């Protein structure tokens, strides 16, 4: 079946921050918008701090998750239903993003 989520602007992306760093969240949203992802929202924060960002393909759409990972340059792709269930992809923001922003 043809997924209509190959269009980045249509992909619903939730961000869950595990870094407790609002600036990191802001730069993540900016980077996504710059890459053509328009449907981005910040969900509730993740309680456990992650060293590496998780890019979670909610509906088994690992192609979109892999494209996101390539656009951001950080993180690892997971196919599971642990993120924001209303999204297509949930990005659990980890320390790797903060490190990349500093460099």
N, C-alpha and C positions, 0 to 999 in steps of 0.2 A: 504494500500500500504506500502511496506517495505521501510523504510527510510534508506538511506545509510549514514545518518549523525550520526548513533549510534557509528561510529568509530571516536574517538576524533580527530585523526590526519586529518580527512577530513573536520571537521567542520570549517567554515570560521568565525573567531571571530574578530570583530572590537572593539577597545577600544576608548571610548571618555572620556577624562579627564575633570572632573569638579573641581579638587582640585588645579590646577595650580602648581602641584608638579611633576617635571619630574622624581624624584627618585621613587615616588609612582607608576608611570606608568612603570618604568623599573622593579620594583620588581613584579608588576602584570604580565608583560610579562614573566618574569623568572618563576613565580609560575605556569603559564599556561603551559609553555613548559615542566616543570618538571612533570606536571600532564598528559602529553602526547598530549597536544594541540599544533600542529605544525603550523597551518595556522592562525597566529595571526598578526594583523596589527593595527597600531594606526591611527585612523581617526581624523577628526577635533575635537577640544575641544568643550565641552558643555559649553554654556554660563552661565547657572545657577548652582551655587554650590549645590551639593546634600549632605545631611547628611548621607544618606544610598545609597550604590551603587545600580543601577538598572541593572538587567540582563534581557535583552529584547529579547524574542524569536520572531524573525522577521517573521518567516513563520509558526507560530503557534506550533513550535516544543518545547513545554514546557518541554519535557523529557530531551533534551539536555541542556536546560537552568537550569533545576533543578540539573543536574549532575555537571554543572559548579559551581553552587552555593555551592554544597556540597564540591567540590574540593577547592574552595576559602575560604569557611567558613564565608563569608560576603554577604550582599546584599539581595535584594528581586527580585523574578522572576515576570516579567510582560510579557504578551502576547499582543503585539501591534506592529505597524509599525512606530515607532518613531525614531528608531536608524539608523544605516548605512544600506541602503537598499541592498547593495551588499553583506552584511554579512548574515550568518545564525543566529548568536547571537551577539548583541551589548552589551558590558559592559560599562555602564556609571559609571565611577569610582567616588566613593564618599568618604566622610571623614571616614566612617567605616573602609575602607581598610588601611588608614594611621594610624588610632588608633590601628588596629590589628598589623601592622608592628612595632609599637613602643613597644608593650607589649612583 
